[in-house]
């Protein structure tokens, strides 16, 4: 084997070993921060992808036992129980190779009831006066749901009671404003850009549970403003003279740089109000700018004569900016996107979107 081939082989082995150790490094980062549950979760994921080595199995047992001891010392039964759950999710063929982990099934079931009861009591004690409080309480009930079969009906009843008090449907209203075209573009584009937030759009003849009020004040609109900047410079034209030698022909030219802009500024106010309680769930204001621009240059010879104009600069072409209707549509979309970003920050009661931890 040549030295070069040997070096390539050695490098390949080194890269392979490094890649195999990357997940372990991620695990160690969690262990160092005493986030044992996440560390064990990463090990579970690794075991799903490949057969664990003896080193992996020893590491798993140490993380489990250190984590279980740590969480119990902190009276965190929920996370200690979670460590058990991760272990029990492993295939029996792997659990058999982890003799240093022993779980008392009866104690595990009892812990589940205690954890579920604690989470239920915590949820039950939470306030529910505002939209955010009601959603937070609903989510807390969701966290308690899977621990104790005997508690499921009780938790479900509480969730059903609470969901009736949580605002779920939304409609909008344009309030004031000083430009009919801008208002009309907000109306035209509302349903396409107010989306993926905690609220569902109301159907026809349905009373919304929240109303979003939008006020857009046009502060400035300046379309197609062109500025011109002049400059002079020399241009060297390379050509072949009558003797067949390369020569230079220098001419002077006038350049014009054109910059065309359309811009507008709008002050936006928005307010989200519950029709069930009158609570102002969200409100705010923003100043938004929208701009389009294009630029081009033209060139005129002012001294000297070119022998071959094909070598000289080509004049740029003026591009057309959006007309007023399209320009206002783009601003309306920007307004709606900004408002929607604020709506998306509100807590979501939807069970399918909840990250239960």
C-alpha positions as CSV (number, residue, x, y, z in Angstrom):
1,X,0.0,0.0,0.0
2,X,1.4,3.4,-1.0
3,X,2.0,6.1,1.6
4,X,-0.8,8.2,0.0
5,X,-3.4,5.4,0.1
6,X,-2.4,4.6,3.7
7,X,-2.9,8.3,4.7
8,X,-6.3,8.4,3.1
9,X,-7.4,5.2,4.8
10,X,-6.1,6.6,8.2
11,X,-8.0,9.8,7.6
12,X,-11.2,8.0,6.7
13,X,-11.0,5.9,9.9
14,X,-10.5,9.0,12.0
15,X,-13.5,10.8,10.4
16,X,-15.7,7.7,11.0
17,X,-14.7,7.5,14.6
18,X,-15.3,11.2,15.1
19,X,-18.8,10.9,13.5
20,X,-19.7,8.0,15.8
21,X,-18.7,10.0,18.9
22,X,-20.7,13.2,18.0
23,X,-24.0,11.9,19.6
24,X,-22.0,10.9,22.7
25,X,-20.7,14.5,22.9
26,X,-24.2,15.8,22.7
27,X,-25.2,13.4,25.5
28,X,-22.3,14.6,27.7
29,X,-23.3,18.2,27.2
30,X,-26.7,17.4,28.8
31,X,-25.1,15.3,31.6
32,X,-22.7,18.2,32.4
33,X,-25.8,20.5,32.8
34,X,-27.6,17.8,34.9
35,X,-30.3,17.5,32.2
36,X,-30.3,13.7,32.6
37,X,-33.7,13.2,31.0
38,X,-32.6,14.8,27.8
39,X,-29.3,12.9,27.9
40,X,-31.1,9.6,28.3
41,X,-33.6,10.5,25.5
42,X,-30.7,11.1,23.1
43,X,-29.3,7.6,24.1
44,X,-32.7,6.1,23.3
45,X,-32.7,7.7,19.9
46,X,-29.2,6.4,19.3
47,X,-30.3,2.8,20.2
48,X,-33.1,3.1,17.7
49,X,-30.7,3.7,14.9
50,X,-27.9,1.2,15.7
51,X,-27.1,-1.7,17.9
52,X,-25.6,-0.4,21.2
53,X,-22.0,-1.2,22.1
54,X,-20.9,-2.3,25.5
55,X,-19.7,1.2,26.1
56,X,-23.1,2.6,25.1
57,X,-24.9,0.2,27.5
58,X,-22.6,1.1,30.4
59,X,-23.1,4.8,29.7
60,X,-26.8,4.4,29.6
61,X,-26.9,2.7,33.0
62,X,-24.7,5.4,34.5
63,X,-26.8,8.2,33.1
64,X,-30.0,6.5,34.3
65,X,-28.8,5.8,37.8
66,X,-27.1,9.2,38.3
67,X,-30.2,11.0,36.9
68,X,-32.6,9.0,39.0
69,X,-30.6,9.7,42.2
70,X,-30.3,13.4,41.3
71,X,-34.0,13.9,40.6
72,X,-35.1,12.1,43.8
73,X,-32.7,14.2,45.8
74,X,-34.5,17.3,44.4
75,X,-37.9,15.8,45.1
76,X,-38.6,15.9,41.4
77,X,-40.7,12.7,41.1
78,X,-42.0,13.7,37.7
79,X,-38.5,13.6,36.1
80,X,-37.5,10.5,38.0
81,X,-40.6,8.8,36.7
82,X,-39.7,10.1,33.2
83,X,-36.3,8.3,33.4
84,X,-38.2,5.1,34.2
85,X,-40.5,5.6,31.2
86,X,-37.5,6.1,28.8
87,X,-36.0,2.9,30.0
88,X,-39.2,1.0,29.6
89,X,-39.6,2.2,26.1
90,X,-36.5,0.3,25.1
91,X,-36.9,-3.1,23.5
92,X,-36.7,-6.0,25.9
93,X,-33.6,-7.3,24.0
94,X,-31.8,-4.1,25.1
95,X,-33.2,-3.9,28.6
96,X,-31.9,-7.4,29.3
97,X,-28.4,-6.0,28.7
98,X,-28.8,-3.3,31.4
99,X,-28.6,-5.3,34.7
100,X,-27.7,-2.2,36.7
101,X,-31.2,-0.7,36.1
102,X,-34.0,-2.2,38.2
103,X,-37.5,-0.9,38.2
104,X,-40.2,-1.9,40.7
105,X,-43.3,-2.1,38.5
106,X,-45.7,-1.6,41.4
107,X,-43.7,1.4,42.7
108,X,-43.6,2.8,39.1
109,X,-47.4,2.6,38.8
110,X,-47.8,4.3,42.2
111,X,-45.4,7.1,41.2
112,X,-47.5,7.6,38.1
113,X,-50.6,8.2,40.2
114,X,-48.7,10.6,42.5
115,X,-47.2,12.6,39.5
116,X,-50.6,12.7,37.8
117,X,-52.3,13.9,41.0
118,X,-49.7,16.6,41.6
119,X,-50.0,17.9,38.1
120,X,-53.8,17.9,38.4
121,X,-53.8,19.8,41.7
122,X,-51.4,22.3,40.2
123,X,-53.6,22.8,37.2
124,X,-56.7,23.1,39.4
125,X,-55.1,25.8,41.6
126,X,-54.2,28.0,38.6
127,X,-56.2,31.2,37.8
128,X,-58.5,31.4,34.8
129,X,-59.4,35.1,34.7
130,X,-57.7,36.0,31.4
131,X,-57.2,34.3,28.0
132,X,-53.6,33.5,28.8
133,X,-54.4,32.1,32.2
134,X,-57.2,29.9,30.7
135,X,-54.9,28.5,28.0
136,X,-52.1,27.9,30.6
137,X,-54.5,26.0,32.8
138,X,-55.8,24.0,29.9
139,X,-52.2,23.0,28.9
140,X,-51.4,22.1,32.5
141,X,-54.4,19.7,32.6
142,X,-53.1,18.2,29.3
143,X,-49.8,17.5,31.0
144,X,-51.6,15.6,33.8
145,X,-53.7,13.5,31.4
146,X,-51.6,10.4,30.7
147,X,-50.4,9.4,34.2
148,X,-53.4,7.9,35.9
149,X,-56.3,6.1,34.2
150,X,-58.6,6.7,37.1
151,X,-58.1,10.5,36.7
152,X,-58.8,10.7,32.9
153,X,-62.5,11.3,33.2
154,X,-62.0,14.0,35.8
155,X,-59.3,15.8,33.8
156,X,-61.4,15.5,30.6
157,X,-64.4,17.1,32.4
158,X,-62.2,20.0,33.6
159,X,-60.8,20.5,30.1
160,X,-64.2,20.5,28.5
161,X,-65.4,23.1,31.0
162,X,-62.3,25.2,30.4
163,X,-62.4,25.0,26.6
164,X,-65.8,26.6,26.6
165,X,-64.3,29.6,28.3
166,X,-61.3,29.9,25.9
167,X,-61.7,32.2,22.9
168,X,-61.2,30.2,19.7
169,X,-62.8,32.0,16.8
170,X,-61.8,35.4,15.4
171,X,-63.0,38.0,12.9
172,X,-61.7,41.5,12.1
173,X,-62.8,45.0,11.7
174,X,-61.2,48.0,9.9
175,X,-61.4,51.0,12.2
176,X,-60.9,54.5,10.8
177,X,-57.8,55.0,8.7
178,X,-57.3,57.7,6.2
179,X,-56.9,55.9,2.9
180,X,-59.6,53.9,1.2
181,X,-57.3,52.0,-1.1
182,X,-55.1,50.8,1.7
183,X,-58.1,49.7,3.7
184,X,-59.5,47.9,0.8
185,X,-56.2,46.0,0.2
186,X,-56.1,45.0,3.9
187,X,-59.7,43.6,3.5
188,X,-58.8,41.7,0.3
189,X,-55.7,40.0,1.8
190,X,-56.8,39.5,5.4
191,X,-57.8,35.8,5.1
192,X,-54.6,34.9,3.2
193,X,-52.2,36.4,5.7
194,X,-53.8,36.2,9.1
195,X,-53.2,32.5,9.6
196,X,-51.4,29.8,11.7
197,X,-52.2,31.6,15.0
198,X,-54.2,30.3,17.9
199,X,-57.6,31.4,16.4
200,X,-59.8,30.0,13.8
201,X,-61.5,32.2,11.2
202,X,-65.2,32.6,11.7
203,X,-67.6,31.1,9.3
204,X,-70.6,33.0,7.7
205,X,-73.2,34.0,10.3
206,X,-70.9,32.8,13.2
207,X,-70.3,35.1,16.1
208,X,-66.6,35.5,16.7
209,X,-65.2,35.1,20.2
210,X,-62.5,37.7,19.5
211,X,-62.4,40.8,17.3
212,X,-59.2,42.1,15.7
213,X,-59.4,45.8,15.1
214,X,-57.0,47.3,12.6
215,X,-56.3,51.0,12.0
216,X,-53.9,52.0,9.3
217,X,-53.0,55.6,8.8
218,X,-51.1,56.6,5.7
219,X,-48.3,59.0,6.7
220,X,-46.4,59.2,3.4
221,X,-46.6,58.0,-0.2
222,X,-44.0,59.1,-2.7
223,X,-44.2,57.3,-6.0
224,X,-41.6,57.2,-8.8
225,X,-39.1,59.7,-7.4
226,X,-36.1,59.9,-9.7
227,X,-32.7,61.4,-8.7
228,X,-29.9,61.9,-11.1
229,X,-26.2,62.1,-10.5
230,X,-23.7,63.2,-13.2
231,X,-20.0,62.3,-13.5
232,X,-17.3,62.4,-16.2
233,X,-14.6,59.9,-16.8
234,X,-12.2,58.6,-19.5
235,X,-12.6,55.5,-21.5
236,X,-9.6,53.7,-23.2
237,X,-10.5,52.0,-26.4
238,X,-8.0,49.4,-27.6
239,X,-7.6,49.1,-31.3
240,X,-5.1,48.0,-34.0
241,X,-3.5,50.8,-36.0
242,X,-2.5,50.8,-39.7
243,X,0.8,49.2,-38.8
244,X,-0.8,46.3,-37.1
245,X,0.2,47.4,-33.6
246,X,-2.1,47.7,-30.6
247,X,-3.0,51.3,-29.8
248,X,-5.2,53.2,-27.4
249,X,-7.8,55.8,-28.2
250,X,-8.9,57.7,-25.1
251,X,-12.3,59.5,-25.1
252,X,-14.1,61.4,-22.4
253,X,-17.7,60.6,-21.5
254,X,-20.5,62.0,-19.4
255,X,-22.2,59.4,-17.2
256,X,-25.6,59.8,-15.6
257,X,-26.7,57.5,-12.7
258,X,-30.4,57.4,-12.2
259,X,-32.1,56.1,-9.0
260,X,-35.9,55.8,-8.9
261,X,-37.8,55.0,-5.8
262,X,-41.4,54.6,-4.6
263,X,-41.9,54.6,-0.8
264,X,-44.6,54.8,1.8
265,X,-44.9,55.0,5.5
266,X,-47.9,53.7,7.5
267,X,-48.8,53.9,11.2
268,X,-50.7,50.8,12.3
269,X,-52.7,50.1,15.4
270,X,-54.2,46.8,16.3
271,X,-56.3,45.5,19.2
272,X,-57.6,42.0,19.9
273,X,-60.7,42.0,22.2
274,X,-62.6,39.1,23.6
275,X,-66.4,39.3,22.9
276,X,-66.9,36.8,25.7
277,X,-65.3,38.9,28.5
278,X,-64.4,42.2,27.0
279,X,-60.7,41.5,27.8
280,X,-58.2,43.3,25.6
281,X,-56.0,40.2,24.9
282,X,-53.5,42.0,22.7
283,X,-52.8,45.5,21.4
284,X,-50.0,47.5,19.9
285,X,-48.8,49.8,17.2
286,X,-46.1,49.8,14.6
287,X,-44.7,52.2,12.0
288,X,-44.0,50.3,8.8
289,X,-42.1,51.4,5.7
290,X,-42.3,49.9,2.2
291,X,-40.0,50.8,-0.6
292,X,-39.2,49.7,-4.2
293,X,-36.3,51.0,-6.2
294,X,-34.5,50.6,-9.5
295,X,-31.4,52.2,-11.0
296,X,-29.7,52.5,-14.4
297,X,-26.8,54.5,-16.1
298,X,-26.5,56.2,-19.4
299,X,-23.2,57.2,-21.2
300,X,-22.6,60.0,-23.7
301,X,-19.2,60.8,-25.4
302,X,-18.4,64.4,-24.9
303,X,-14.8,64.5,-26.2
304,X,-13.1,62.4,-28.9
305,X,-14.6,59.8,-31.2
306,X,-14.8,56.0,-30.8
307,X,-13.6,53.8,-33.6
308,X,-15.7,50.9,-32.5
309,X,-18.7,51.6,-30.2
310,X,-19.2,48.0,-29.4
311,X,-16.4,48.3,-26.8
312,X,-18.1,51.1,-25.0
313,X,-20.6,50.9,-22.2
314,X,-24.2,50.1,-23.0
315,X,-26.9,52.4,-21.6
316,X,-29.0,50.8,-18.9
317,X,-32.8,50.5,-19.2
318,X,-35.3,52.1,-16.9
319,X,-37.4,49.5,-15.1
320,X,-41.0,50.1,-14.2
321,X,-41.9,50.1,-10.5
322,X,-45.2,48.8,-9.2
323,X,-48.3,50.9,-9.8
324,X,-50.2,52.4,-6.9
325,X,-52.6,49.5,-6.5
326,X,-50.0,46.9,-6.4
327,X,-47.7,49.0,-4.2
328,X,-50.5,49.4,-1.6
329,X,-51.3,45.7,-1.8
330,X,-47.7,44.9,-0.8
331,X,-47.9,47.3,2.1
332,X,-51.2,45.8,3.2
333,X,-49.6,42.3,3.2
334,X,-46.7,43.7,5.2
335,X,-49.2,45.1,7.8
336,X,-51.1,41.8,8.1
337,X,-47.9,39.8,8.4
338,X,-46.6,42.0,11.2
339,X,-49.9,41.7,13.1
340,X,-50.0,37.9,12.5
341,X,-46.5,37.6,14.0
342,X,-47.9,39.1,17.2
343,X,-50.9,36.9,17.2
344,X,-48.7,33.8,16.8
345,X,-46.9,34.8,20.0
346,X,-50.1,34.2,22.0
347,X,-50.4,30.8,23.8
348,X,-52.2,28.1,21.8
349,X,-54.7,25.8,23.5
350,X,-54.7,23.3,20.6
351,X,-53.7,19.9,22.1
352,X,-52.0,18.9,18.8
353,X,-49.6,21.9,19.0
354,X,-48.8,21.6,22.7
355,X,-45.3,20.5,23.6
356,X,-45.9,18.7,26.9
357,X,-42.9,18.6,29.1
